[in-house]
Amino acid sequence: MARSRKTIESQDDPQVLGVVNHVGNFLIKLAILVVFIFVLLYGTRTAYEFGYSVFTMGPAEEAPGRDVEVTVLTGMSRRSIGSLLANQGVIKNATVFYVQAMIYGYELKPGTYTLNTSQTIEEILLILSEEEDDS
């Protein structure tokens, strides 16, 4: 019995409680650090991949692709045009379209366009920003 009594008394010992408290705090801080490093690495990788895709994304389909008629309405934003093109299968990613349109400063014009799924986003932006020829 003396042995079990000593074990019970040692659990109430301030030194033992202090060590347990320090170990617990250390483990919590370690867990927070591991989560932070994971989020940092994941975020960095995701940001890099998106930035890379903004400048290197190819067409939605290989040549010859298929023609798609798209109507851009007056007042449509770059973001909504990107969503329209992505929904029609003309481009792969509406956000990449929006970012490229913003970076390069394209002013997109309303109208009905025949676009091909083998065109790059830059080619599509050029078409959508051209002035109509009244000839």
Secondary structure, 3 states (H helix, E strand, C coil): CHHHHHHHHHHCCHHHHHHHHHHHHHHHHHHHHHHHHHHHHHHHHHHHHHHHHHHHCCCCCCCCCCEEEEEECCCCCHHHHHHHHHHHCCCCCHHHHHHHHHHHCCCCCCEEEEEECCCCHHHHHHHHHCCCCCC
